Amino acid sequence: MNDIRAKYRFVVELDIDSANRLAEMAKKRGVSKSAMVRFLVNEYYERKFK
């Protein structure tokens, strides 16, 4: 069976403190800020809808 993946584009607006925390989290994990946002959004939706 083929692995089907959906791609979504979204804009995340953060205040400066949240943006700085996000940058620190991404730096600690050694990933890009956009990858960190995707991880957090996925985690949020998994908790909310499962």
Backbone as CSV, one residue per row, in Angstrom:
resi,resn,N_x,N_y,N_z,CA_x,CA_y,CA_z,C_x,C_y,C_z
1,MET,0.848,-1.188,0.000,0.000,0.000,0.000,0.889,1.245,0.000
2,ASN,0.468,2.230,-0.760,1.248,3.465,-0.849,1.081,4.310,0.403
3,ASP,2.152,4.953,0.767,2.113,5.873,1.901,1.586,7.215,1.398
4,ILE,0.446,7.631,1.897,-0.168,8.878,1.441,0.049,9.947,2.505
5,ARG,0.567,11.071,2.066,0.819,12.173,2.992,0.175,13.436,2.456
6,ALA,-0.354,14.210,3.339,-0.945,15.494,2.957,-0.011,16.609,3.405
7,LYS,0.114,17.612,2.570,0.931,18.764,2.936,0.017,19.968,3.093
8,TYR,0.243,20.706,4.139,-0.559,21.894,4.411,0.375,23.078,4.589
9,ARG,-0.070,24.203,4.098,0.671,25.439,4.337,-0.125,26.252,5.340
10,PHE,0.560,26.797,6.302,-0.133,27.629,7.275,0.814,28.706,7.771
11,VAL,0.234,29.750,8.283,1.008,30.868,8.818,0.810,30.877,10.325
12,VAL,1.907,30.975,11.039,1.849,31.030,12.495,2.325,32.416,12.920
13,GLU,1.461,33.123,13.625,1.839,34.435,14.145,2.151,34.293,15.624
14,LEU,3.343,34.717,16.004,3.776,34.607,17.398,4.198,35.970,17.918
15,ASP,3.989,36.173,19.213,4.556,37.375,19.818,6.060,37.134,19.979
16,ILE,6.791,38.165,20.282,8.256,38.068,20.296,8.761,37.072,21.341
17,ASP,8.114,37.002,22.506,8.548,36.057,23.540,8.343,34.615,23.087
18,SER,7.192,34.343,22.480,6.923,32.988,21.985,7.890,32.623,20.866
19,ALA,8.176,33.579,19.996,9.111,33.327,18.899,10.503,33.010,19.443
20,ASN,10.920,33.727,20.472,12.229,33.465,21.077,12.270,32.098,21.746
21,ARG,11.183,31.710,22.443,11.128,30.381,23.064,11.179,29.294,21.998
22,LEU,10.451,29.511,20.899,10.453,28.547,19.797,11.865,28.399,19.225
23,ALA,12.555,29.512,19.035,13.919,29.476,18.502,14.854,28.729,19.448
24,GLU,14.694,28.938,20.755,15.525,28.226,21.736,15.252,26.726,21.707
25,MET,13.963,26.343,21.621,13.604,24.922,21.566,14.200,24.272,20.320
26,ALA,14.093,24.966,19.188,14.618,24.435,17.933,16.135,24.280,18.015
27,LYS,16.803,25.267,18.606,18.264,25.223,18.720,18.707,24.056,19.600
28,LYS,17.999,23.827,20.727,18.334,22.715,21.626,18.210,21.372,20.927
29,ARG,17.190,21.256,20.068,16.945,19.985,19.381,17.750,19.860,18.087
30,GLY,18.386,20.942,17.662,19.188,20.905,16.446,18.346,20.827,15.178
31,VAL,17.152,21.428,15.215,16.285,21.427,14.032,15.964,22.865,13.644
32,SER,15.377,23.021,12.462,14.992,24.361,12.017,13.757,24.832,12.780
33,LYS,13.537,26.133,12.752,12.358,26.679,13.425,11.074,26.178,12.777
34,SER,11.068,26.052,11.454,9.855,25.558,10.784,9.581,24.103,11.150
35,ALA,10.637,23.299,11.310,10.450,21.904,11.734,9.894,21.858,13.151
36,MET,10.346,22.767,14.005,9.852,22.816,15.379,8.374,23.196,15.392
37,VAL,7.970,24.142,14.563,6.560,24.532,14.466,5.725,23.341,14.010
38,ARG,6.196,22.625,12.979,5.448,21.452,12.493,5.293,20.422,13.594
39,PHE,6.350,20.178,14.348,6.290,19.214,15.446,5.250,19.630,16.484
40,LEU,5.283,20.897,16.888,4.348,21.383,17.907,2.904,21.344,17.418
41,VAL,2.675,21.705,16.157,1.320,21.668,15.598,0.825,20.230,15.532
42,ASN,1.676,19.307,15.068,1.283,17.895,15.012,0.948,17.372,16.399
43,GLU,1.782,17.704,17.371,1.555,17.257,18.749,0.228,17.807,19.284
44,TYR,-0.048,19.066,18.999,-1.291,19.692,19.448,-2.505,18.974,18.853
45,TYR,-2.488,18.726,17.545,-3.642,18.094,16.908,-3.800,16.640,17.323
46,GLU,-2.706,15.953,17.578,-2.813,14.576,18.058,-3.490,14.541,19.423
47,ARG,-3.136,15.472,20.310,-3.761,15.520,21.634,-5.223,15.949,21.548
48,LYS,-5.510,16.886,20.663,-6.866,17.437,20.588,-7.860,16.466,19.945
49,PHE,-7.427,15.721,18.941,-8.363,14.920,18.160,-8.259,13.421,18.379
50,LYS,-7.398,12.975,19.290,-7.306,11.526,19.536,-7.717,11.185,20.934
